[in-house]
Amino acid sequence: MKPFFKNQPKYQVSYKHDIGDEVYFMYMNGVRKAKVTNVIIKKSKKAIDIWCVIDKNPCGEMHSKTFRDEELYRTKTELLDSL
């Protein structure tokens, strides 16, 4: 019996930020800094979306936010240059 998924294309997804990285982002008209706690990859027919979950509160996940990978920057100067 032949495998059903034999000729499926293989994708390689790369993203800028790993779990545990400190990133800078804009939130409520201010520059904020937090750690990436989770990376979500969503695939649709048209594109692959990469979302990063950040946790602003180290005491728990109550104040976690989700941003696109393009909205997060490694340094504050990169963030300010993109504006």
C-alpha positions as a Markdown table, in Angstrom:
| # | Residue | x | y | z |
|---|---|---|---|---|
| 1 | Met | 0.0 | 0.0 | 0.0 |
| 2 | Lys | 1.4 | 3.4 | -1.0 |
| 3 | Pro | 1.5 | 6.2 | 1.5 |
| 4 | Phe | -1.2 | 8.8 | 1.0 |
| 5 | Phe | 0.9 | 11.9 | 1.8 |
| 6 | Lys | 3.9 | 10.9 | -0.3 |
| 7 | Asn | 4.1 | 13.9 | -2.6 |
| 8 | Gln | 3.3 | 16.6 | 0.0 |
| 9 | Pro | 5.6 | 19.7 | -0.1 |
| 10 | Lys | 7.9 | 20.2 | 2.9 |
| 11 | Tyr | 8.0 | 23.6 | 4.5 |
| 12 | Gln | 10.7 | 25.2 | 6.7 |
| 13 | Val | 9.5 | 27.9 | 8.9 |
| 14 | Ser | 11.9 | 30.4 | 10.5 |
| 15 | Tyr | 11.2 | 33.1 | 12.9 |
| 16 | Lys | 13.2 | 35.9 | 14.6 |
| 17 | His | 12.5 | 35.2 | 18.3 |
| 18 | Asp | 12.8 | 32.1 | 20.5 |
| 19 | Ile | 11.1 | 31.3 | 23.7 |
| 20 | Gly | 12.8 | 33.2 | 26.6 |
| 21 | Asp | 14.1 | 36.1 | 24.4 |
| 22 | Glu | 13.5 | 39.6 | 25.8 |
| 23 | Val | 11.9 | 41.7 | 23.1 |
| 24 | Tyr | 10.7 | 45.3 | 22.7 |
| 25 | Phe | 7.3 | 46.3 | 21.3 |
| 26 | Met | 4.8 | 49.2 | 21.2 |
| 27 | Tyr | 1.8 | 48.9 | 23.5 |
| 28 | Met | -0.6 | 51.7 | 24.4 |
| 29 | Asn | 1.7 | 54.4 | 22.8 |
| 30 | Gly | 4.7 | 53.3 | 24.8 |
| 31 | Val | 7.8 | 51.1 | 24.4 |
| 32 | Arg | 7.5 | 47.9 | 26.5 |
| 33 | Lys | 9.9 | 45.1 | 27.2 |
| 34 | Ala | 8.9 | 41.5 | 28.0 |
| 35 | Lys | 9.9 | 37.9 | 27.4 |
| 36 | Val | 8.5 | 35.5 | 24.7 |
| 37 | Thr | 6.7 | 32.7 | 26.5 |
| 38 | Asn | 5.3 | 30.8 | 23.5 |
| 39 | Val | 5.4 | 30.8 | 19.7 |
| 40 | Ile | 2.3 | 30.0 | 17.7 |
| 41 | Ile | 2.5 | 29.0 | 14.0 |
| 42 | Lys | -0.7 | 29.1 | 12.0 |
| 43 | Lys | -0.8 | 27.8 | 8.4 |
| 44 | Ser | -3.6 | 28.7 | 6.0 |
| 45 | Lys | -4.0 | 28.2 | 2.3 |
| 46 | Lys | -2.5 | 31.6 | 1.5 |
| 47 | Ala | 0.3 | 32.1 | 4.1 |
| 48 | Ile | 2.0 | 31.0 | 7.3 |
| 49 | Asp | 1.5 | 33.4 | 10.3 |
| 50 | Ile | 3.9 | 33.4 | 13.2 |
| 51 | Trp | 2.6 | 34.8 | 16.5 |
| 52 | Cys | 4.6 | 35.3 | 19.7 |
| 53 | Val | 3.0 | 35.3 | 23.1 |
| 54 | Ile | 4.6 | 37.5 | 25.6 |
| 55 | Asp | 4.1 | 37.7 | 29.3 |
| 56 | Lys | 4.5 | 41.2 | 30.9 |
| 57 | Asn | 3.8 | 39.9 | 34.4 |
| 58 | Pro | 6.4 | 37.3 | 35.7 |
| 59 | Cys | 3.9 | 36.2 | 38.4 |
| 60 | Gly | 1.6 | 34.5 | 36.0 |
| 61 | Glu | 0.0 | 34.3 | 32.6 |
| 62 | Met | -2.9 | 36.7 | 33.4 |
| 63 | His | -1.4 | 39.6 | 31.5 |
| 64 | Ser | -0.1 | 37.8 | 28.4 |
| 65 | Lys | -0.4 | 39.4 | 24.9 |
| 66 | Thr | -0.1 | 38.0 | 21.4 |
| 67 | Phe | 1.9 | 39.9 | 18.7 |
| 68 | Arg | 3.0 | 39.1 | 15.2 |
| 69 | Asp | 6.7 | 38.2 | 14.9 |
| 70 | Glu | 7.2 | 41.4 | 12.8 |
| 71 | Glu | 6.0 | 43.6 | 15.6 |
| 72 | Leu | 8.7 | 42.6 | 18.0 |
| 73 | Tyr | 12.3 | 43.8 | 18.1 |
| 74 | Arg | 15.4 | 42.7 | 19.9 |
| 75 | Thr | 16.6 | 46.2 | 20.9 |
| 76 | Lys | 14.9 | 49.5 | 21.6 |
| 77 | Thr | 16.9 | 51.2 | 18.9 |
| 78 | Glu | 15.6 | 48.8 | 16.2 |
| 79 | Leu | 12.0 | 49.5 | 17.4 |
| 80 | Leu | 12.5 | 53.3 | 17.3 |
| 81 | Asp | 14.1 | 53.1 | 13.9 |
| 82 | Ser | 11.1 | 51.3 | 12.5 |
| 83 | Leu | 8.7 | 54.1 | 13.4 |
